[in-house]
Amino acid sequence: MPLLPEGYSYGPWHDGPDPLAPPADLRDALDEIGREVMGGSSPRSALEELLRRGTERTAGLDELTRQLWQRRSQIQRRHRLDGTLQEVQQLLQEALQAERRELFPDPDDEARFREAQLDALPPGTAAAVRELNEYEWRSGEARQKYEQIRDLLGREMLDARFQGMKQAMQNAGPQDVERINQMLGDLNALLSAHAQGASDIGERFSEFMRRHGEFFPENPQNVDELIDVLAARSAAAQRMLNSMSEEQRAELAELAQQAFGDPRLAQQLSALDSQLRALRPGEDWTSSSRFRGQDPLGLGEGAQAMADLAELDALAEQLGQSYPGARLEDIDLEALERQLGPDAGVDARRLSELERELRQQGLFERAADGTLRLSPKALRRLGETALSDVVNSLRGKTGERETESAGAAGEPTGSSRPWRFGDMQPWDVPRTVRNAVLRSTAAGAGSVRLDVEDVEVIETEHRSRAAVALLVDTSWSMVQEGRWLPMKRTALALHQLISTRFRNDALQLITFGRYAMPVELPELVGLEGTWEQGTNAHHALLLAGRHLRRHPDAQPVVLMVTDGEPTAHLEPDGEAEFSYPPEPATIYKTLSEVDRIAKLGASVTVFRLGDDPRLEAFVDTIARRSGGRVVAPDLDGLGAAVVGDYLRTRRR
């Protein structure tokens, strides 16, 4: 018979991260971090905020923590811990009813005596079960129910310490009970030898696992791992008992002597608990939880519920990342998937990959003072995004040509591109004819005819050099009115454009509040808003003039972004004088500096943010005296307005 070709099967990927999953989107993540940093957050807190909030397709740490607490609340609201006691009570009641049904038809005095014995049973469940230990049952059904009580107690007590034992001991016979007692005796002897520092503990452990390994599906590799597994479960069982009432604990302690009808089991488990508590005192043996639901849990299920609560608490701490040296690699993904499902594990893994990639890609660096800051690589990426937004905004304006078309009357760059409506660059004739020939030949045409799609134009740009001063208002009103972030994104976009397309231009970023100062891009991006009085445009214009004088061969360009009239000026001793409303000296000094800049051939373009009449009047005066203009963009259009004016001034 010929062999069939081997088939293929398809299914979910379970062996680690999905190899076909899309990679972490670093650009979107960096944009989020950049917005936070430019808004005044530190890079570290911005990264932490991103991980807490998550991304568009990945739940963040806050959402995962919320799901953990919801899961914890569901466990406590749904369940209660008296399931074993209730089941024992039910079996006892059924046994007594079956025995009375058997005795009732019998007219013999012995039957009446037995009924009196049943009537005289103690009111407590545990005491009644103990009293019936020597009772000779007439009813086979009643005897079976009573044996079920003993069997249930044994299996529940084992399940509370050894997960899954309740099912494994279903229908256990005397030989099974003896094997359990033998295993517990050997286990206690092994732990005792370990506590005493026996030199051959490794051999003893191997022999123990050879004989009783079937009872430990966790497959511990040494005695310490065995103790860890047992202590965690035993501590959960103890916390479950702590969560019960004193009456319930007393009932269970007395019922434990009836487990499998053999008091040795309770004695061995008690000795095991004592040894584990001594060997692992760091486990939580004393806490308790409040269960207020209606679904009763047995001892094994209750211990598992307590273990789940402890695991949920540990996961919440891991997701909180509030301890020293915390990293997302610390999160126990298996435990997270066990509690919240596979999707939560995928989200946590993606966040961990995102954090690792952001660090490994060199997007952060240490400053001289040890703080974390955005690297030049990260700033370039932020600049690319900011400039891209500006370009898209410019393209959407009616009647505006694309920024790449700027400088059409300039020098060729050596490259060409397809013609687009509105282009005024000269045709690249050789490429245009070549395109027409190739298109006509491919179509099988007998002659060559030009079509619009064949036309290519020569890219040109201005080669003139410009000295650009961007003056940005950093007074508190910029923060208060939500203008802080748009201002920084504008500076990023302009810096990116000049550093990539007009590299010969000299850009100077100048901030002005109570005082003005030249800053580098990383300083501006990380600048935090501070409360101080004063808008010192005089000082800013003075620094701008100094920058222009350093580059006498360059075309001067001065751009000012502000939302307030000048309320401070610089005195000869270097101190800033503040006054509101502005005193005449402030107005005079500011306009005098505008006149000096105008003599250098620079016109001042003011980007007015706000509708204050005094501000409008003052910036109009600046524009008239310098031959510049006033632009009043909305916040979303600030970047496009500044970049567009820079290109317009440069072309002029």
C-alpha positions, 0 to 999 in steps of 0.5 A: 500500500503506497504511503500517503504524503505527509499532511499539514495542520494549522492551529494557534501558535503556542510556542512563545511569541507569534513569529507572524505578529507585526513588530512593535510600532516604535514610531507611534510609541515615540510620538506618544512619548515625544508629546508627553516630554514636550508637554513637560514630562520626563522621558522616564515618566513618559515611557512609563505613561505609555506602558500604562496607557498602552497603544491602539492595538495593545492594552496597557498595564492599567487595563491589565491591572483593572482586569486583575482586580475585576477577576479578584473581585469576582472570586470573592463575590461569587464564592464562599468557603463552606462547601465541604461542610455543606456537602458533609451535612447533606450526606449525613442528612441523607444517611440518617433519612435512609436509616430511618426509612429502613428502621420504621417498618421493623416492630422490633425493640432493637429498631426502636433503640436504634432510632433512639440512638439516631435521635440522641446524636449531638447537634454538631455535624462533626460530633454526629459523624464521630458518634456514628463511627461505631454505629452498625448501619441497617441500611446499605444506602445509609452505610454508603452515604456515611462512607462517602463522608469519610471518602470526601473528607480524605480527598478534600484534605489531600486536595487542599495540599496537593492540587488535583488529588481529589480527582485522582483519589476518586473511588479510593480503596484501602490500598490507595489510602495506605499508599497515601499514608506511606507517601506522607510518611516518607515526605515528612521524613525527607523534609525532616532530613533536609531541615537537619542538613543531611548530606545525602539529601539529593539521593533521598530526594531522587529515591522519594520521587522514584517511589512517589513522583506520580503525586507531584505533576509539577515535577520538581527537580530538587528538594527545594523546588518540592518544598516551594510547591508544597509550601505555597499550596499549604499556605493557601490552605491555611489562609483559607482556614483563616478566612472561615469562622471559628466554628467552621474551623473547629468543625473541620478540625474534628471532621479531619479525624474521620478522613478515610476512617483513618486518623493517621492522615490528619496527623501526617498532614498536620506534621507536614504543615508544621514542617513547611511553615518552619522551612518557608516562613516567608510564605503568607500563613496569616492573612485572610480574605472575605468571601461573600458569594453564594457558590460554595467551594470545597477545601481543595477549591477553596485552597485554589481560590486562595492561591489564585488571589495570591497570584493575582496580587503578585501579578498586580505588583508586577504590573504596577512596576513600582519596586526598584529595578522593575522591568516588564520582563518580570511579569509572569506571563504564564500566570497572567494567561492562567488568570486572564486568558491568552490575550492578556499574555499577548498584550503584556508580551507586546508591551515588554517588546516595546519597552525593550526595543525603545531602549535597545534602539538608542532612543534614550540616553543618559544626561551628564546628571544621570537623568534619562533624556531623548537621544538625537536619534529620537529627536530626529524621528520626532522631527520627521513626524512633526514635519510630515504633519506640517507638509500634509497641512500645507498640501491641504491648503487651497492654492498652495504648492507642495513644499518640495516645489519651493525654489522653482527658480533656483538651481537644479538638484540633479533629480527629476520627478513626474509633473503635477498640476501647478508645477512651474519647474522646467521639463526634463526633456530627455527623461520625458521623451524616454518615457514616451518612447517606452510607453508607446513601444509597450502599447505597440503604437506605430508612432511616438506621441507625448502624453501628460503622464510622460512629463518629468520636471527638473527639481530645483532649490534655492542654494542661498543661505539664511540665518533663521531666528525662531523666538518662542514665548515660554511664559506661563500663559503658553502652558495655561492656554494649551499652547506649549505642545504646539509651540514645541512641535513647531520648533521640531518641524522647522529644525527638521526641515532646515537640518535635512533640506537647507543644511547651510541655513543657521537656525537659532532657537530662542526662548523668552519668558522673564528672560530670553536665552538661546537653546538647543533642540533637546533643551527646548523639547525637554523644557518644563513650564514654570510660573514666572511673570514677564514676556521679555520680547526685548531680550529675545529680539536682542539675541536674534539680532546678535545671531543675524550679525554673526552671519552677515552673508546670510539672508535674515529670517526672524520668526516670533511665536507669542501670546502676550504683549511685552511686559518685561525688558532688559536693563543695562545691568542685565536685570529684567524689569517687569511691569503690567501693564507694560511701561513705556520703557518696555515698549520703547526698548522692544521697538528699538530692537525691532528697528535694529533688526530691520536695518539688518534687512530682516522683517519680523513675522509674528505668529499671534496666539490669542485675541487680546486687543493690546496684543493685536495692536502691538504685533501690528506695530512690529510688523509695520516697523520691520516690513513684516507681517502678522499671522494668527493661526489656530494651534493645529495650524501653527507649525504649517504657518511658521514653516510656510512663512520661512519658505516664503521668506527664503524664496523672497 
